[in-house]
Amino acid sequence: MEHYEEKYWAKRAGDYNKTEWVKNGKFIDSYLSMLPDQAFETILEVGIGTGAVAEKMVEKLGPLSGIDISSEMISKINNPKITATVGDAHDLKFESNSIELIYMRNVIHYIDYPIKAFSEIYRCLKPGGYFLFSQVVPPENSLSEEYDWLVGRNIHYPTHFEIINWMKDFQIINESEFILGSQSIMNWLNNTCNDEREKEEIIDRHLKTSKRYQSLVNFSTSNNDILVDIKHFMILAVK
């Protein structure tokens, strides 16, 4: 992660859970509801962060392992059923064909080589193993460039089409979307941005977005804040 390495996440670890989407119960429940109704002996979360999803996953399925680029993020996890270690999604330190379920939520836009990360996940899965995936995407594919400009930070948010193409080795068995409505831009910026100038620039870009974008995300302003709907694309795939 050339631009988002350990030092970046070390700064974000303390406030990460304060960002509204991270621990949103309806979102996590919708995501986990895509899983088949069965037990899994081996479970891995790629990009476990502070364990927001893992906490729910262990309630549903039992103990799991996780990797994350940041030791500071992992240090926020305090659950004996979760074993988290520092690791890189490009080079998973697990044996081939060894894991029954791997999942990842809202991580791929921080990964330099998504195809390599998906290849590693595929390698580690047992034949017939499941991959549960979720990712913020632009409100529609045609707005990809505008969406990246809007957020800035040298981040590319992949489109639906790109994600499907990256996952061509998997058999996709279910696709869904979850819309997080009326998300506060100020909540996001206050808990992810340490630079006031950067914050002001991102706010200014939001106010200059196209009418098409604003219509699709139900753009509104209230009490010096901007509210938008955020689309999450979710996939359940099998090896």
C-alpha positions in Angstrom: 0.0 0.0 0.0 2.2 2.7 -1.3 0.1 5.6 -0.2 -1.6 4.1 2.8 0.9 2.3 4.9 1.4 1.7 8.7 1.9 5.4 9.6 -1.3 6.5 7.9 -3.4 3.9 9.7 -1.6 4.5 13.0 -3.0 8.1 12.9 -6.5 6.9 12.0 -6.7 4.0 14.5 -7.9 6.0 17.5 -10.9 7.6 15.7 -11.7 4.9 13.1 -14.7 3.5 14.9 -16.2 7.0 15.2 -16.8 7.1 11.5 -20.5 6.3 11.0 -20.3 3.6 8.4 -17.7 1.4 10.3 -20.0 0.0 12.9 -23.4 0.5 11.2 -25.4 -2.5 12.4 -27.9 -2.7 9.5 -25.0 -2.6 7.0 -23.0 -5.3 8.7 -26.1 -7.5 9.1 -27.0 -7.1 5.4 -23.4 -8.0 4.5 -23.3 -11.1 6.7 -26.8 -12.2 5.6 -25.3 -13.1 2.2 -23.4 -16.0 3.7 -24.8 -19.5 3.3 -26.3 -21.1 6.4 -23.5 -23.4 7.3 -20.5 -23.7 9.7 -16.9 -22.7 8.8 -13.9 -24.2 10.6 -11.5 -21.7 9.1 -12.3 -18.0 8.6 -10.0 -15.1 7.6 -10.8 -11.4 7.4 -8.4 -9.5 5.0 -8.1 -5.9 6.3 -9.6 -6.6 9.7 -9.0 -3.0 11.0 -10.4 -2.5 14.5 -12.6 -5.7 14.2 -16.0 -4.0 13.7 -17.1 -6.8 11.3 -15.2 -9.5 13.1 -17.0 -8.9 16.3 -20.3 -9.6 14.5 -18.8 -12.5 12.6 -17.6 -14.4 15.7 -21.1 -14.1 17.2 -22.5 -15.7 14.1 -19.9 -18.3 13.2 -17.3 -18.5 15.9 -13.5 -17.9 16.1 -11.6 -16.3 13.2 -8.3 -14.9 12.1 -7.6 -11.6 10.5 -4.7 -9.6 9.0 -4.2 -5.9 8.7 -1.4 -3.6 7.6 -1.6 -1.7 10.8 -0.6 -2.9 14.3 -2.3 0.1 15.8 -5.6 -0.8 14.2 -5.3 -4.4 15.4 -4.5 -3.2 18.9 -8.1 -1.9 19.3 -9.4 -5.5 19.0 -10.2 -7.1 22.4 -11.9 -10.4 21.8 -10.4 -13.8 22.6 -12.2 -15.4 19.6 -10.3 -13.1 17.2 -6.7 -13.7 16.3 -5.3 -10.7 14.3 -1.8 -10.3 13.0 0.0 -7.7 10.8 0.0 -8.8 7.2 -0.2 -7.7 3.6 -3.1 -8.6 1.3 -0.7 -8.9 -1.6 1.2 -11.8 0.2 -1.0 -13.8 2.5 1.0 -16.0 4.9 -1.4 -18.9 4.7 -1.1 -22.3 2.9 -2.9 -22.8 -0.4 -6.3 -24.4 -0.3 -6.5 -24.0 3.5 -9.4 -21.6 4.4 -13.1 -22.2 4.1 -14.3 -18.6 4.3 -12.4 -15.3 3.5 -14.1 -11.9 3.7 -13.1 -8.3 3.0 -15.1 -5.1 3.5 -14.2 -1.7 2.0 -10.5 -2.4 1.7 -9.7 -2.9 -2.0 -9.4 0.8 -2.8 -6.4 1.1 -0.5 -4.6 -1.9 -2.2 -2.1 -1.1 -4.9 -2.6 -4.3 -6.9 -6.2 -5.5 -6.5 -5.7 -8.4 -8.9 -2.8 -9.7 -6.9 -4.9 -9.5 -3.7 -7.8 -11.4 -5.2 -5.3 -14.0 -6.6 -3.9 -14.5 -3.1 -7.4 -14.9 -1.6 -8.3 -17.4 -4.3 -5.1 -19.4 -3.7 -5.8 -19.6 0.1 -9.4 -20.7 -0.3 -10.2 -24.4 -0.2 -11.9 -25.7 -3.3 -15.6 -24.8 -2.7 -14.6 -22.2 -0.2 -16.4 -18.9 0.0 -15.3 -15.3 -0.5 -17.6 -12.5 0.9 -16.7 -9.1 -0.5 -18.0 -5.5 0.0 -16.8 -2.2 -1.4 -17.9 1.4 -1.7 -18.5 2.1 -5.4 -19.5 5.3 -7.4 -23.2 5.8 -7.6 -23.0 4.7 -11.3 -20.0 3.6 -13.4 -20.1 6.7 -15.7 -19.2 8.9 -12.6 -16.0 7.0 -11.7 -13.7 9.9 -12.5 -15.8 12.4 -10.8 -16.1 10.2 -7.7 -12.3 9.8 -7.5 -11.9 13.6 -7.9 -14.5 14.3 -5.3 -12.8 12.1 -2.6 -9.2 12.9 -3.6 -6.4 11.5 -1.5 -5.0 9.6 -4.5 -7.7 6.9 -4.1 -9.4 5.1 -6.9 -12.9 3.7 -6.0 -13.4 0.8 -8.4 -16.6 0.4 -10.4 -19.0 -2.5 -10.4 -17.5 -3.6 -13.8 -13.9 -3.4 -12.5 -14.6 -5.5 -9.4 -16.3 -8.2 -11.5 -13.4 -8.3 -13.9 -10.9 -8.6 -11.0 -12.8 -11.5 -9.7 -13.0 -13.5 -12.9 -11.3 -16.6 -11.3 -14.2 -16.9 -8.8 -17.7 -18.2 -9.4 -20.0 -15.3 -8.3 -23.2 -16.7 -6.8 -24.8 -13.6 -5.4 -24.6 -9.8 -5.9 -26.3 -7.2 -3.9 -26.1 -3.5 -3.0 -26.5 -1.7 0.3 -27.2 2.0 0.4 -26.1 3.9 3.5 -28.4 6.8 3.4 -27.7 10.4 4.5 -24.1 9.9 5.5 -22.4 12.9 7.1 -19.4 14.2 5.1 -18.3 16.1 8.2 -18.4 13.0 10.3 -16.2 11.2 7.7 -13.8 14.2 7.4 -13.5 14.9 11.2 -12.5 11.3 11.8 -10.2 10.7 8.8 -8.6 14.0 8.0 -5.9 15.7 10.0 -5.3 18.5 7.6 -7.8 21.4 7.7 -6.8 22.6 4.3 -7.5 19.1 2.8 -10.8 19.1 4.6 -11.9 22.4 3.2 -10.8 21.3 -0.4 -12.9 18.1 -0.1 -15.9 20.1 1.1 -15.5 22.5 -1.8 -15.3 19.7 -4.3 -18.5 18.2 -2.9 -20.3 21.5 -3.4 -19.1 21.6 -7.0 -20.2 18.1 -8.0 -22.4 17.6 -11.0 -26.2 17.7 -10.8 -26.2 14.0 -11.9 -24.1 13.0 -9.0 -26.1 15.1 -6.5 -29.3 13.5 -7.8 -28.1 9.9 -7.5 -26.8 10.4 -3.9 -29.7 12.5 -2.6 -27.3 15.3 -1.9 -28.4 17.8 0.7 -26.9 20.3 3.1 -27.8 20.8 6.8 -26.2 22.6 9.8 -22.9 23.2 8.0 -22.8 19.5 6.9 -23.3 17.7 3.6 -25.4 14.5 3.5 -25.1 11.9 0.8 -26.1 8.3 0.1 -23.2 5.9 -0.2 -23.5 2.7 -2.3 -21.8 -0.5 -1.2 -21.5 -3.3 -3.8 -21.5 -6.8 -2.1 -20.6 -10.1 -3.6 -20.6 -13.7 -2.5 -18.3 -15.9 -4.6 -17.0 -19.5 -4.4 -13.7 -21.1 -5.5 
